[in-house]
Amino acid sequence: MERIDIAIVLDTWAWVEYWRGNAGVRDIVEGPGQKITSMMTIAELERFYGDDKERMDLMVEKIRLRSLLVAIDIDIARAGGRIRSSMKEGGIADAIIYATAVRNHAKVLTGDAHFRQFQDVIFME
């Protein structure tokens, strides 16, 4: 049987784990199939690593090489707001990342527990 690869939106958690050397995440990031990153992830990474411009520049370069960066347009923003209203935990950034996955018919790769409430999530610990 032929393997069918799905599109995967890489949550901020996934990118942080990638740089920490998580082999399972690395295999997915570097494996077959379309990888997508929301611009919201860039904002979150900047929040945590922005004081080190050189490191942040390298991270963005790697993200651009390994995935398609998707902007937050009006449809994603509105869907993210609706999703956040239905969430028990998590913030607007996670809702927008999930809305990006929905928009692109993709699954979210994450280890953040509050994503467990959603369908189409690849959850790693």
Protein Blocks (a to p, Z undefined) as FASTA:
>chain_A
ZZddddddddfklmmmmmnopaklmmmmmmgcjddddfklmmmmmmmmmmmmmlmmmmmm
mmmmmpccddddfklmmmmmmmmmmpmgdcfklmmmmmmmmmnopacddfbfklmmpghi
acdZZ
